[in-house]
Amino acid sequence: MSKKDGKQFELLVKAIYEEILQQDNIESVRVEHDVSLKGRSGQEHQIDVYWSLKLAGETMQVAIECKDYKTDVSVGRIRDFSAALDDVGNIKGIFVTTKGYQSGAVKFAEFKGIALKTVQKPTSSELNPEGSINRIVLNGNLLGIENVQVNPRFDFEWVITNTTIKEGDPLNFDGRNDEIKVLDSQFNLIGTILDFENKLPRKPENSKGLNHKFEFEDGYFYAPYSNHKPLKLRWIEFTYDTHTVTIRSDFSLKLSAQAVLKDVITGDIFLFNKSVKSAGI
């Protein structure tokens, strides 16, 4: 089995798992490289990448074996790693290589609960999960309004007949445009001032002093902070300006990554996009 100098590969795997732990909001864990762990037999075991953390009062250890091989990893390599894990005890094992695993290695690893991963250059399908679409250019116009003035016109004959308001009395009200409402005679909501503003025509664009009127057969003006009960309306007239904002956006659907970590058993992938000095794969 051909093997290249593995130190830089080990550092790449270390950097990948540092990123994964950070994304999982486990930021206080220190991922270490080239650690020696003493087994129960008294034997020292060299671990390529290692970290430990306390979870719910229990200490969890993880050991990663890194092999930068040009051919598939054999079952013997997994057995050797498994023996070291058993000697250390209470530790999770992950085996990472660049090529793949022989079928016997996969079967034995599943039996022993050892995770099998590969680190490779990402394929075009992994970088472009949307298929053949690499780029979308979005052009559009946002049609807005500003300087809005609201002018309610009441049915004054109804007001004089059904309220104590007299000619010349002030009609005071206060409230946000989403609090001031138009109700029908059964107190069902017809719309808020904000609702009517959202229905105002946006064309002609970039124009000033536009007018639009909403008329009501059965509409009553209600404000939460006023000196009167709901008053019957004839219409509400809006005076406003329009403005248009042009947007141009260029979206790339193609992801960027230096390497992809793939779980051989589950198929889950993690795209790694940081540079690790001299960590070619």
Secondary structure, DSSP 8 states (H G I E B T S, - for coil): --B---HHHHHHHHHHHHHHHHHTT--S---EEEEEEE-TTS-EEEEEEEEEEEETTEEEEEEEEEE-BSS-B-HHHHHHHHHHHHHH-S-EEEEEESS-B-HHHHHHHHHHT-EEEEEE---HHHH-TTTT--EEEEEEEEEEEEEEEEEEEE-HHHHHHHSS--TT----EE--TTT-EEE-TT--EEEEHHHHHHTS---STT-SSEEEEEE-SS-EEE-SEESSS-EEEEEEEEEEEEEEEEEEEEEE-----SEEEEETTT--EEEE----TT---
